[in-house]
């Protein structure tokens, strides 16, 4: 449809230029008096035909240029574009008024170039004033409230503008994980959840994978996105732009976060570290989950199921209900058995939590011996 519109516009422009310019061409070749050849109908048809053939060569280039322009414009907010356009229009109007005296000058080029230069300069200055003073323009057009309410209102506006990160940019891994939906429902994440198109395309690619496991994970991610969008209390937006010069999705996420001053939400440990190195704010779902897990203290007892051998000799590995790994000394002797253990220490990292323990009966023997010796 877009190509057809461009072709029609170029044909109309060709017909108009044919009526105005082709008579000069006929006169130059000595056919100016030929009324059969030199008339509005023939001139408009020839101009339209020439521009139609020309449009076949350039229409694809024009469409690509328009797409790049749309992506570039979509990176700016509506407020930025509105105040920039108003400022540019006012600057052009002032430029036209200031240029009126120069049109009456009889000096060649001055009566044409100087007005053009002034209008371009004042239009640009108007655009810059419009986009750099957005807060002042808002205050100018905002109705004044009571004096008692003004200080609190100004303080609130300053806090929102300066400190609140509006966009939380979701990574593919955190969408597939699914816990972001439960966290967003609780209201702990303020602002707007932003889903870039390149993340959506990656989810679609995973959902169409030949591997059944990847296909299930991809479809789960798409279901989570649909659930987030349908939730009334959660603000979800799409980002249509892309960074064609960057191939990796993680790098695109970090660049988008810098561009929008947003926060990346992920549970990817490596992406978390790269974002910290580039000074990009990150919310790690795994870190949040680990921080709210119950704290285990050395000396506490718990019952675990030894499911496999550990990396060290005679170590057994068990898992709690929340997925926390428990390494039990001499646990290989109790493989696939439930065992009472005593916590000796715990290790907390960004990748997760590990608990080290030993069988409870081994510590009881030591405690009993100590008690007999003290008696």
Beta strands, then each sheet from edge to edge (+ up, - down):
strand 1: 167-170
strand 2: 192-196
strand 3: 236-239
strand 4: 263-266
strand 5: 282-284
strand 6: 301-309
strand 7: 316-319
strand 8: 325-329
strand 9: 338-349
strand 10: 352-359
sheet 1: 3+ 2+ 1+ 4+ 5+
sheet 2: 6+ 7- 8+ 10+ 9- 6+
end
